């Protein structure tokens, strides 16, 4: 059996179980969703959202402050980049060479100090009703931005419209809310592709057996329809039936199986991305968008870390949450992989003519505190943090927003997660102010913020 599912808490299934349970979908729009989309022609045909679980440090990466006092100043020094006047720290030498493709936003902010609601707000653009921890997935949650796009876009896609990899983010066994379709319903949860800890994709069993020829498949589908019609009507039954139909459709396609075949890539390409899970995940994301997947979310995923407390390596659910051993982890472990994979992705998309039509978004749920803690580390900091965007006609080689001398407070052009969500939807051709009706009859805007004017200023070529 191969573990994969569109449901956040679903078990693993093989091909036969998929057909029985109906846990595949391609752009399924629930009948409860009512929308009028007026977004116009998209600048981005695809989006790759790269999420650094735990919160990367703005002052140590994208917003260097070399003149800050000693209790704040990063040991990592600013370096020049391929974009005039734009500096990053020396932890990002490869990305620095691609900065002429990028826009750095240094003025992201919100108020959530705890991971659970911060992740939720970063991915949905909405504050959670609870500002504490230990949050669980709830059917009234707002949907992740990729699933909003999936629900509202009428654009056909040969692959699932919202995909996540290499695994769903969890803490203490809990799935963090904000990653799924929320009130849009489980049929619109992102399609999950899993990669092992060493970056090997776990292929779903989507190839019909020799005995299951086309005629037999049609007869089984007709029998299934008869059974479904005999079942009691209802929302759950409707979802179930539509998912089964989508599952049958997907089984007839080779697009997804081909996309998951990393072995068809050259060894030099795989080495360029990095022979680690994050690098191979970004390579997989490129393969997916190249074959028509519109929205791919790439999380970092759990892994072992040494927190320099004498207890050795142990599992970290959100590895960029560097409360302990911050500077060695960021310097020697985390950023080298992130820098390698991001730069490789930008180069690869550019060489394949995909960067003008693909939005790349590199972010976390918040930043790290300017003041260095007693553990020689940095704590959570949502009040000013940075992210990077590239492609889809975003203004290249630019910076938007500004922080104070400590990278701790915003002094120009503040941006919220709601604004970011509105920007992503607008770039993808969906009006962020579309009225969206949930499964309970309540109406919401697709995004409550406003698109960032700087990022909407130039159309992509072609």
C-alpha positions as CSV (number, residue, x, y, z in Angstrom):
1,X,0.0,0.0,0.0
2,X,1.1,3.6,-0.7
3,X,0.1,6.3,1.8
4,X,-1.6,9.2,0.3
5,X,-5.0,11.0,0.7
6,X,-6.8,14.2,0.2
7,X,-8.2,14.1,3.8
8,X,-6.2,15.6,6.6
9,X,-6.8,12.7,9.0
10,X,-7.3,9.9,6.4
11,X,-5.6,6.6,6.6
12,X,-3.6,5.3,3.7
13,X,-5.2,3.5,0.7
14,X,-4.2,1.5,-2.3
15,X,-6.0,1.8,-5.7
16,X,-8.9,-0.4,-4.9
17,X,-9.5,1.3,-1.6
18,X,-9.4,4.7,-3.4
19,X,-12.2,3.6,-5.7
20,X,-14.2,2.4,-2.7
21,X,-13.7,5.4,-0.5
22,X,-13.6,8.0,-3.2
23,X,-10.6,9.9,-1.8
24,X,-9.3,11.4,-5.0
25,X,-10.4,14.6,-6.7
26,X,-9.5,17.0,-9.5
27,X,-10.8,20.5,-8.9
28,X,-14.1,19.3,-7.4
29,X,-16.5,22.2,-6.7
30,X,-19.1,21.4,-4.0
31,X,-22.6,22.3,-4.9
32,X,-22.7,24.4,-1.7
33,X,-20.1,26.8,-3.2
34,X,-21.7,29.8,-5.0
35,X,-19.3,32.3,-6.5
36,X,-19.0,34.9,-9.3
37,X,-15.3,35.1,-10.5
38,X,-14.2,38.3,-12.1
39,X,-10.4,38.1,-11.7
40,X,-9.6,38.5,-15.4
41,X,-6.7,36.9,-17.1
42,X,-4.2,35.3,-14.7
43,X,-0.6,36.4,-14.5
44,X,0.2,33.2,-12.8
45,X,-0.8,29.9,-14.3
46,X,0.6,28.1,-11.3
47,X,1.7,28.8,-7.7
48,X,4.4,27.0,-5.7
49,X,4.0,27.9,-2.0
50,X,7.1,26.9,0.0
51,X,6.5,26.9,3.7
52,X,9.3,26.8,6.2
53,X,7.6,25.2,9.2
54,X,8.4,27.0,12.5
55,X,9.3,30.6,11.4
56,X,12.6,31.6,9.7
57,X,14.5,34.5,11.0
58,X,14.1,37.7,9.0
59,X,17.2,39.4,10.5
60,X,19.4,36.3,9.8
61,X,18.2,35.8,6.2
62,X,16.3,38.5,4.2
63,X,16.4,41.6,6.3
64,X,20.0,42.1,7.5
65,X,20.8,44.8,10.1
66,X,24.6,44.9,10.4
67,X,24.5,48.1,12.5
68,X,22.2,46.7,15.2
69,X,23.6,46.4,18.8
70,X,25.3,43.2,19.9
71,X,22.3,41.8,21.6
72,X,20.4,41.9,18.3
73,X,23.0,41.8,15.5
74,X,23.2,38.6,13.5
75,X,26.6,36.9,13.1
76,X,25.7,36.5,9.4
77,X,26.8,39.4,7.3
78,X,25.1,41.1,4.4
79,X,26.1,40.3,0.9
80,X,25.3,41.9,-2.4
81,X,22.9,40.2,-4.7
82,X,22.1,40.1,-8.5
83,X,19.6,42.9,-7.8
84,X,21.1,46.4,-7.4
85,X,20.7,47.7,-3.8
86,X,19.1,44.5,-2.4
87,X,21.1,42.6,0.2
88,X,20.6,39.3,2.0
89,X,22.8,37.6,4.5
90,X,25.7,35.3,3.5
91,X,23.5,32.3,4.4
92,X,21.8,32.7,1.0
93,X,24.7,32.8,-1.5
94,X,22.9,30.9,-4.2
95,X,19.6,32.7,-3.8
96,X,21.5,36.0,-3.9
97,X,22.5,35.1,-7.5
98,X,18.8,34.9,-8.4
99,X,17.6,38.0,-6.6
100,X,17.1,39.8,-9.9
101,X,14.0,37.5,-10.3
102,X,12.7,38.2,-6.8
103,X,10.8,40.6,-4.7
104,X,11.5,40.6,-0.9
105,X,8.6,41.7,1.3
106,X,10.1,42.9,4.6
107,X,6.9,44.2,6.2
108,X,4.7,41.1,6.9
109,X,3.0,41.2,10.3
110,X,0.2,39.8,12.4
111,X,-0.4,39.3,16.2
112,X,-0.2,35.5,16.7
113,X,2.7,34.4,18.9
114,X,1.7,30.7,18.9
115,X,2.4,28.3,16.0
116,X,-1.1,26.9,15.6
117,X,-3.0,30.2,15.0
118,X,0.0,31.7,13.2
119,X,0.1,28.8,10.7
120,X,-3.6,29.1,10.2
121,X,-3.5,32.8,9.5
122,X,-0.4,32.5,7.2
123,X,-2.1,29.9,5.0
124,X,-5.7,31.1,5.1
125,X,-5.3,34.9,5.4
126,X,-7.8,34.8,8.4
127,X,-7.2,35.0,12.1
128,X,-8.3,31.9,14.0
129,X,-11.0,32.4,16.7
130,X,-8.6,31.0,19.3
131,X,-5.2,32.5,19.8
132,X,-3.8,29.7,21.9
133,X,-2.2,26.4,21.0
134,X,-3.5,22.8,20.8
135,X,-5.9,23.7,17.9
136,X,-7.6,21.0,15.9
137,X,-9.1,20.8,12.5
138,X,-12.7,21.9,12.5
139,X,-15.3,21.9,9.7
140,X,-15.9,25.6,10.2
141,X,-12.2,26.5,9.5
142,X,-11.4,28.9,6.7
143,X,-9.8,27.1,3.7
144,X,-6.1,27.2,2.7
145,X,-5.6,29.7,-0.1
146,X,-4.8,26.9,-2.6
147,X,-8.2,25.3,-1.9
148,X,-9.9,28.7,-2.3
149,X,-8.3,28.9,-5.8
150,X,-9.4,25.3,-6.5
151,X,-13.0,26.1,-5.6
152,X,-13.3,29.3,-7.5
153,X,-11.2,28.7,-10.6
154,X,-13.0,27.4,-13.7
155,X,-9.7,26.8,-15.4
156,X,-9.4,23.1,-16.4
157,X,-6.5,21.1,-15.0
158,X,-5.2,17.6,-15.9
159,X,-4.0,17.2,-12.3
160,X,-5.5,18.0,-8.9
161,X,-5.8,21.7,-8.6
162,X,-4.5,21.8,-5.0
163,X,-1.6,19.5,-4.0
164,X,0.5,19.3,-0.9
165,X,3.8,17.6,-0.2
166,X,5.9,16.0,1.3
167,X,3.6,15.7,4.4
168,X,0.9,17.5,6.3
169,X,2.2,19.6,9.2
170,X,1.5,18.2,12.6
171,X,2.3,19.0,16.2
172,X,2.0,16.4,18.9
173,X,0.1,14.2,16.5
174,X,-2.4,17.0,15.8
175,X,-2.9,18.2,12.2
176,X,-2.5,21.9,12.3
177,X,-5.6,23.7,11.0
178,X,-5.4,25.9,8.0
179,X,-3.9,23.4,5.6
180,X,-7.2,21.9,4.3
181,X,-10.4,23.0,2.6
182,X,-12.2,23.8,5.9
183,X,-15.7,24.9,5.4
184,X,-15.5,24.1,1.6
185,X,-15.6,20.4,2.6
186,X,-13.3,17.5,2.6
187,X,-13.6,16.8,-1.1
188,X,-11.6,20.0,-1.7
189,X,-8.8,19.1,0.7
190,X,-5.4,19.2,-1.1
191,X,-4.3,16.0,-2.8
192,X,-1.4,14.7,-0.7
193,X,1.9,13.4,-2.2
194,X,4.3,12.0,0.3
195,X,8.0,11.9,0.1
196,X,10.1,9.8,2.5
197,X,12.6,11.4,4.8
198,X,15.3,11.0,2.2
199,X,13.3,12.5,-0.6
200,X,11.8,9.4,-2.3
201,X,8.2,9.9,-3.6
202,X,5.8,7.2,-2.5
203,X,4.0,6.3,-5.7
204,X,0.2,5.8,-5.5
205,X,-1.1,2.6,-7.1
206,X,-2.9,4.3,-10.0
207,X,-2.3,1.7,-12.7
208,X,-5.3,-0.7,-13.2
209,X,-4.4,-4.4,-13.0
210,X,-4.4,-6.3,-16.3
211,X,-7.7,-8.0,-15.3
212,X,-9.4,-4.7,-14.9
213,X,-9.8,-3.8,-18.6
214,X,-11.8,-0.9,-19.9
215,X,-15.1,-2.8,-20.3
216,X,-14.9,-4.2,-16.8
217,X,-14.2,-0.8,-15.4
218,X,-17.2,0.7,-17.1
219,X,-19.5,-2.1,-15.8
220,X,-18.1,-1.7,-12.2
221,X,-18.7,2.1,-12.5
222,X,-22.3,1.5,-13.6
223,X,-22.9,-0.9,-10.7
224,X,-21.5,1.6,-8.3
225,X,-23.9,4.3,-9.7
226,X,-26.8,2.0,-9.0
227,X,-25.7,1.4,-5.4
228,X,-25.2,5.1,-4.9
229,X,-28.7,6.0,-6.2
230,X,-30.2,3.5,-3.8
231,X,-28.4,5.2,-0.9
232,X,-30.1,7.8,1.2
233,X,-29.6,11.3,-0.3
234,X,-27.6,13.9,1.6
235,X,-24.5,16.2,1.5
236,X,-22.2,13.4,2.5
237,X,-23.6,11.0,0.0
238,X,-23.2,13.6,-2.8
239,X,-19.6,14.3,-1.9
240,X,-18.9,10.6,-1.7
241,X,-20.4,9.9,-5.2
242,X,-18.6,12.8,-6.8
243,X,-15.3,11.8,-5.3
244,X,-15.7,8.3,-6.6
245,X,-16.4,9.7,-10.1
246,X,-13.2,11.8,-9.9
247,X,-11.3,8.7,-8.7
248,X,-12.4,6.7,-11.7
249,X,-11.4,9.6,-13.9
250,X,-7.9,9.9,-12.4
251,X,-7.3,6.2,-12.8
252,X,-7.6,6.6,-16.5
253,X,-4.8,9.2,-16.6
254,X,-1.1,8.9,-16.7
255,X,-0.2,12.5,-15.9
256,X,0.2,12.1,-12.2
257,X,2.1,8.9,-12.3
258,X,4.5,10.5,-14.8
259,X,4.9,13.6,-12.6
260,X,5.9,11.5,-9.6
261,X,8.7,9.7,-11.5
262,X,11.7,11.6,-10.2
263,X,13.9,8.9,-11.7
264,X,13.3,10.4,-15.1
265,X,15.2,13.5,-14.2
266,X,18.9,13.7,-14.9
267,X,21.3,13.1,-12.1
268,X,22.7,16.6,-12.4
269,X,19.2,18.1,-12.0
270,X,18.5,16.1,-8.9
271,X,21.9,17.0,-7.4
272,X,21.3,20.7,-8.2
273,X,18.1,20.7,-6.1
274,X,19.8,18.6,-3.4
275,X,19.5,15.0,-2.5
276,X,17.4,15.7,0.5
277,X,13.6,15.8,1.1
278,X,13.2,19.5,0.7
279,X,15.2,19.6,-2.5
280,X,13.4,16.7,-4.1
281,X,10.1,18.1,-2.9
282,X,10.8,21.3,-4.9
283,X,11.8,19.3,-7.9
284,X,8.6,17.4,-7.6
285,X,6.7,20.7,-7.4
286,X,8.3,21.9,-10.7
287,X,7.4,18.6,-12.3
288,X,3.8,19.0,-11.2
289,X,3.3,22.6,-12.4
290,X,5.1,21.7,-15.6
291,X,2.3,19.1,-16.2
292,X,-0.5,21.5,-15.4
293,X,-1.0,21.4,-11.6
294,X,-2.0,25.0,-10.7
295,X,-1.3,25.2,-6.9
296,X,1.3,23.2,-5.0
297,X,2.1,23.7,-1.4
298,X,5.5,22.4,-0.2
299,X,5.9,22.1,3.6
300,X,9.3,21.5,5.2
301,X,8.2,18.5,7.3
302,X,9.4,17.0,10.5
303,X,12.9,15.9,11.0
304,X,15.5,15.2,13.7
305,X,17.5,18.1,15.2
306,X,20.2,18.6,17.9
307,X,19.1,21.3,20.3
308,X,22.5,21.4,22.0
309,X,21.1,20.4,25.4
310,X,23.2,17.3,25.7
311,X,20.3,15.0,24.9
312,X,21.2,14.3,21.3
313,X,19.0,14.5,18.2
314,X,15.3,14.2,18.6
315,X,12.3,14.8,16.3
316,X,11.3,18.4,15.6
317,X,7.8,18.8,14.2
318,X,8.6,22.3,12.9
319,X,12.3,22.5,12.3
320,X,12.6,26.3,11.7
321,X,11.3,26.9,15.3
322,X,14.9,27.4,16.5
323,X,14.5,28.3,20.2
324,X,17.6,26.3,21.0
325,X,20.9,26.1,19.1
326,X,19.5,28.7,16.7
327,X,22.7,29.9,14.9
328,X,24.3,26.5,14.3
329,X,21.0,25.0,13.1
330,X,20.3,28.0,10.7
331,X,23.9,28.1,9.5
332,X,24.8,24.5,9.1
333,X,21.6,22.6,8.7
334,X,18.5,24.4,7.6
335,X,19.5,27.3,5.4
336,X,22.0,25.5,3.2
337,X,19.2,23.1,2.0
338,X,16.7,25.9,1.7
339,X,19.1,28.1,-0.3
340,X,20.1,25.2,-2.6
341,X,16.6,24.1,-3.4
342,X,15.0,27.6,-3.8
343,X,17.8,28.8,-6.1
344,X,17.6,25.5,-8.2
345,X,13.9,26.0,-8.6
346,X,14.2,29.5,-9.8
347,X,16.9,28.6,-12.3
348,X,15.0,25.5,-13.5
349,X,11.7,27.4,-14.0
350,X,13.6,30.1,-15.8
351,X,15.4,27.7,-18.1
352,X,12.1,26.0,-18.9
353,X,10.2,29.2,-19.7
354,X,7.9,28.7,-16.7
355,X,9.0,31.5,-14.4
356,X,6.9,34.2,-16.0
357,X,3.8,32.1,-15.5
358,X,4.6,30.5,-12.1
359,X,4.4,32.4,-8.8
360,X,6.9,31.2,-6.2
361,X,6.2,32.1,-2.6
362,X,8.8,31.4,0.1
363,X,7.6,32.0,3.6
364,X,6.9,30.9,7.2
365,X,4.2,31.6,9.8
366,X,6.2,34.4,11.4
367,X,9.8,35.5,12.0
368,X,12.2,35.4,15.0
369,X,12.8,38.0,17.7
370,X,15.5,40.6,17.1
371,X,16.7,40.2,20.7
372,X,18.9,37.1,21.2
373,X,17.6,35.0,24.1
374,X,19.4,33.5,27.1
375,X,19.8,30.3,25.0
376,X,21.7,32.2,22.3
377,X,18.6,31.8,20.1
378,X,15.6,33.8,18.9
379,X,12.0,33.4,19.9
380,X,8.7,33.8,18.0
381,X,8.1,37.2,16.3
382,X,5.0,38.0,14.3
383,X,5.3,41.8,14.4
384,X,7.7,42.1,11.5
385,X,9.0,39.3,9.3
386,X,10.0,38.7,5.7
387,X,9.1,36.6,2.7
388,X,10.2,36.2,-0.9
389,X,8.2,36.1,-4.1
390,X,9.4,35.4,-7.7
391,X,7.8,34.9,-11.1
392,X,4.4,35.8,-12.5
393,X,5.4,39.3,-13.3
394,X,6.2,40.4,-9.7
395,X,8.6,43.4,-9.8
396,X,12.0,41.9,-10.1
397,X,15.0,42.8,-8.0
398,X,12.9,44.9,-5.6
399,X,12.0,45.2,-1.9
400,X,8.6,46.1,-0.5
401,X,8.3,47.4,3.1
402,X,10.8,48.4,5.6
403,X,11.6,47.6,9.3
404,X,13.4,49.6,12.0
405,X,17.1,49.2,12.9
406,X,16.4,46.0,14.7
407,X,14.1,44.3,12.1
408,X,11.5,44.2,14.9
409,X,8.9,46.8,13.9
410,X,7.5,47.9,10.5
411,X,8.0,51.5,9.5
412,X,6.8,51.4,5.8
413,X,4.1,49.6,3.8
414,X,2.8,47.0,6.3
415,X,1.4,43.8,4.8
416,X,-0.9,41.3,6.5
417,X,-1.6,37.6,5.6
418,X,-5.0,38.7,4.4
419,X,-3.3,41.1,1.9
420,X,-1.0,38.3,0.8
421,X,-3.9,35.9,0.2
422,X,-5.7,38.6,-1.8
423,X,-2.5,39.1,-3.9
424,X,-2.0,35.4,-4.6
425,X,-5.6,35.0,-5.7
426,X,-5.5,38.1,-7.9
427,X,-2.3,37.0,-9.6
428,X,-3.9,33.6,-10.2
429,X,-6.8,35.2,-11.9
430,X,-9.4,35.0,-9.1
431,X,-11.1,38.1,-7.8
432,X,-10.2,38.1,-4.1
433,X,-13.5,39.8,-3.3
434,X,-15.6,37.0,-4.8
435,X,-18.5,36.0,-2.5
436,X,-18.0,32.5,-1.3
437,X,-20.8,30.5,0.3
438,X,-19.7,27.8,2.7
439,X,-21.5,24.5,3.4
440,X,-23.5,26.1,6.2
441,X,-25.0,28.8,4.1
442,X,-22.7,31.6,5.3
443,X,-21.1,34.0,2.8
444,X,-17.5,35.1,3.0
445,X,-15.1,37.0,0.8
446,X,-12.5,34.8,-0.8
447,X,-9.9,37.0,0.9
448,X,-10.5,39.8,3.3
449,X,-7.3,41.8,2.5
450,X,-6.3,43.9,-0.5
451,X,-3.7,42.9,-3.2
452,X,-0.3,44.4,-2.6
453,X,-0.1,47.3,-5.0
454,X,3.6,46.9,-5.6
455,X,3.2,43.3,-6.7
456,X,0.4,44.0,-9.0
457,X,2.3,46.7,-10.9
458,X,3.8,44.8,-13.8
459,X,2.3,42.1,-16.1
460,X,4.3,39.1,-17.0
461,X,5.7,38.8,-20.5
462,X,3.6,36.7,-22.8
